[in-house]
């Protein structure tokens, strides 16, 4: 499956050149010219990596990186691509959560090599990750699920939905995002998603005292240890 990269860059020529090069290498790319647009795209879509310029209009790159880590609670690999070469800026970027720092001008081949290495490393980490929400645990390497120490067996589609919701917890995941992640460009109808969510609830929640899977009416679903706000 092709890796997807979000490019957050207000220099349209640079963004287009990088996107064209990455697409020639087999990546899927998306583009945001400012930080707020990037936040909306990150909340609505799933990417394998994001490239961020620091000097963005409105929401700057460092603030965007911080919000990815703190507000979206995402471990998405972040490559900072900027003309700023000061040591203090580099340290700040890494402290906030950037995974790599590339100073402009940089060869497109080098940028792609760094992207490829980070995505490969992230894939290895995900393979051994343990997702936890309350007393619910999912081992991503084996896709084994347990709650309160009791093993849970789920069919493949509800299991994929559970992994997606747990990765985004406690945030809400829109129905369209779930459908796109599970069924790709030809998503199943909404009834199919409802059926799979019923299976997920019946297995993960029904035998236990505390509800973890919540419906956010008119939007989607979330999984969280606490009740969602009214």
Residue pairs with C-beta under 8 A, 6 or more apart in sequence:
2 26
2 27
2 28
3 26
3 27
3 28
3 48
3 49
3 115
3 119
4 27
4 28
4 29
4 30
4 45
4 46
4 47
4 48
4 49
5 22
5 27
5 28
5 29
5 30
5 47
5 48
5 49
5 50
5 51
5 115
6 29
6 30
6 31
6 32
6 38
6 41
6 42
6 45
6 47
6 49
6 50
6 51
7 15
7 18
7 19
7 29
7 30
7 31
7 32
7 50
7 51
8 31
8 32
8 33
8 34
8 35
8 38
8 50
8 51
8 52
8 53
8 56
8 61
8 64
9 15
9 18
9 31
9 33
9 51
9 53
9 81
10 33
10 34
10 53
10 55
10 56
10 57
11 53
12 33
14 104
15 31
15 33
17 108
18 29
18 51
18 108
18 111
19 29
19 31
21 108
21 112
22 29
22 112
22 115
23 29
25 112
27 115
30 41
30 45
30 47
32 38
32 41
33 57
34 56
34 57
34 58
34 59
35 56
35 57
35 58
35 59
35 60
35 61
35 63
35 64
36 58
36 59
38 50
38 52
38 59
38 64
39 59
39 64
39 67
39 71
39 72
42 50
42 68
42 72
42 74
42 76
43 72
43 171
44 174
44 176
44 177
45 177
45 180
46 164
46 177
46 181
47 76
48 76
48 77
48 119
48 122
49 76
49 77
49 78
49 79
49 115
49 118
49 119
49 122
50 68
50 76
50 77
50 78
50 79
51 79
51 81
51 111
51 115
52 61
52 64
52 65
52 78
52 79
52 80
52 81
52 98
53 61
53 80
53 81
53 82
54 60
54 61
54 62
54 80
54 82
54 84
54 89
54 93
55 61
55 82
55 83
55 84
56 64
59 67
61 80
61 82
61 93
62 92
62 93
62 96
65 78
65 80
65 93
65 96
65 97
65 98
66 96
66 97
68 74
68 76
68 78
68 97
69 96
69 97
72 171
73 168
73 169
73 170
73 171
75 122
75 125
77 99
77 100
77 118
77 119
77 121
77 122
78 97
78 98
78 99
78 100
79 98
79 99
79 100
79 101
79 102
79 111
79 114
79 115
79 118
80 93
80 98
80 100
80 101
80 102
81 102
81 104
81 106
81 111
82 89
82 101
82 102
82 103
82 104
83 103
83 104
84 103
85 103
90 101
93 101
94 101
99 118
100 114
100 118
102 110
102 111
102 114
126 140
127 140
127 141
128 140
128 141
129 139
129 140
129 141
130 137
130 138
130 139
130 140
131 137
131 138
131 140
131 163
131 166
131 167
131 169
132 138
132 166
133 166
133 169
133 170
133 212
133 223
133 224
133 225
134 210
134 212
134 225
135 147
135 148
135 149
135 208
135 210
136 145
136 146
136 147
136 166
136 204
136 212
136 223
137 145
137 146
137 147
138 144
138 145
138 162
138 163
138 166
139 145
140 163
143 159
143 163
144 151
145 151
145 152
145 153
145 154
145 159
145 162
145 204
146 152
147 204
147 208
148 208
150 207
152 203
152 204
153 203
154 162
154 199
154 200
154 203
154 204
155 196
155 199
157 182
157 196
158 196
158 197
158 199
158 200
158 203
160 181
160 182
161 178
161 182
161 196
161 197
161 200
162 200
162 204
162 223
164 173
164 177
164 178
164 181
164 182
165 173
165 213
165 221
165 222
165 223
166 223
168 222
169 222
169 223
169 224
170 222
170 223
170 224
170 225
170 226
171 222
172 216
172 219
172 220
172 221
172 222
172 228
173 220
173 221
173 222
174 219
174 220
175 190
175 193
175 219
175 220
175 221
176 187
176 220
177 220
178 193
178 220
178 221
179 187
179 188
179 190
179 193
180 187
182 188
197 213
197 215
197 221
200 213
201 213
204 212
204 213
205 211
205 212
205 213
210 225
211 227
212 223
212 224
212 225
213 221
213 222
213 223
214 221
214 222
214 223
214 224
214 227
214 228
215 221
216 222
216 228
222 228
